[in-house]
Amino acid sequence: MNLEDRVAVVTGGASGLGFAVAQRLAAQGATVIITDIDQAAGSQASKQLDATFVAHDVADETSWQNLCQVVRQKFGPLNVLVNNAGVVAKAEAADPEHQSLAEWHRLFAVNSDGVFLGCKTAIGAMREAGGGAIINVSSVAALLATPFGTAYGATKAVVAHLTRTVAQYCAREKLDVRCNSIHPGDIRTPLWDQWATGLATERGVTFEAIVAEFEGMIPTGRMTTPEDIAASVAFLASDEARQINGAQIVVDGGFVSCNTYALTTSGGPLDPHRSFPASDGVSLVHPPSGDTSGKEPAR
Ligand SMILES: NC(=O)c1ccc[n+]([C@@H]2O[C@H](COP(=O)([O-])OP(=O)(O)OC[C@H]3O[C@@H](n4cnc5c(N)ncnc54)[C@H](O)[C@@H]3O)[C@@H](O)[C@H]2O)c1
């Protein structure tokens, strides 16, 4: 997959998944610009990758206009945009009865407004470039509702729907711009590890037990890695994916397609409080009913 002569922007590229995506695109020849709200981490990451860093808040339209100008002036028209930056809700009170409006708005500002503004900016820039590829990072949480990911799941469902709208609009405008969403399962990133550490403390089990629990729910028996996602993003950015448009690409080891929740709960309704069958010697017991903290994976 040759990405030479492509100018690619990866938002939230300072850490985790965005960093791995930037690394992969650069390895395949693209000129990569990483952006992030965390300037210190962004500068550090850009040195490691030999990429350019631009400080950027995806939730701010002016920030997108500035970014676009810098990219245009320094590198030329934009060919690839990966809308990756995202945040998760605090584990406490993430159910629909207790989710705070402030937290709901915070997540929507970054996860949904940020992707909307990215698509809006990129369509204009890619019109000038004569085509391009937009890859929006959604989540399996957009496809599987749970009672404890109220705001996060909703923001990611917006991304999936917006992706199809953008794909349709670009087709109607006869722009050679493809737009796809990618739906990762649980990935070991600093974000996920931090969340899992909190969950382990809450349950009084080890971090490794939490990892084993999640691995036990994934049909391939292993968690998704940032590199798994990076490989799919690179493919979607390349001409080899030229017929893939408006699609939802799920990269989760079969968690969604094999309906793991249904399997692990003997086909019963999804109930976060019920006991899961033990796997690898780990007792997969969720906190008792009424405890609303820390049940939602950071995906
Ligand atoms: N880790 C998982 O299990 C998982 C699963 C599914 C989807 N995702 C999604 O993947 C994406 C990356 O997640 P990650 O796990 O690598 O998280 P991460 O926290 O490691 O990286 C996210 C990056 O986004 C940046 N960011 C946050 N707000 C920003 C803003 N307003 N403007 C610009 N940058 C901002 C952060 O500084 C950080 O560097 C997110 O959209 C997340 O929802 C993650």
The ligand as an ORCA input file, in Angstrom:
! r2SCAN-3c Opt
* xyz 0 1
  N      -8.637      2.433     23.475
  C      -9.748      1.804     23.134
  O     -10.086      0.742     23.682
  C     -10.632      2.377     22.012
  C     -11.637      1.523     21.461
  C     -12.466      2.032     20.461
  C     -12.300      3.328     19.995
  N     -11.315      4.113     20.531
  C     -11.189      5.464     20.004
  O      -9.889      5.609     19.465
  C      -9.501      6.976     19.535
  C      -8.132      7.081     20.183
  O      -8.224      6.566     21.505
  P      -6.956      6.128     22.376
  O      -7.356      4.936     23.133
  O      -5.744      6.086     21.511
  O      -6.908      7.317     23.423
  P      -5.689      8.222     23.931
  O      -6.207      8.984     25.091
  O      -4.447      7.402     24.083
  O      -5.467      9.224     22.693
  C      -6.389     10.245     22.389
  C      -5.615     11.493     22.012
  O      -6.577     12.503     21.665
  C      -6.128     13.741     22.207
  N      -7.234     14.663     22.376
  C      -8.196     14.649     23.343
  N      -9.016     15.695     23.185
  C      -8.582     16.396     22.093
  C      -9.020     17.573     21.425
  N     -10.078     18.269     21.871
  N      -8.349     17.981     20.332
  C      -7.269     17.301     19.894
  N      -6.788     16.191     20.483
  C      -7.440     15.739     21.582
  C      -5.481     13.346     23.542
  O      -4.603     14.354     24.021
  C      -4.764     12.049     23.174
  O      -3.431     12.267     22.740
  C     -10.614      7.700     20.294
  O     -11.493      8.314     19.361
  C     -11.312      6.575     21.037
  O     -12.650      6.887     21.331
  C     -10.473      3.664     21.524
*
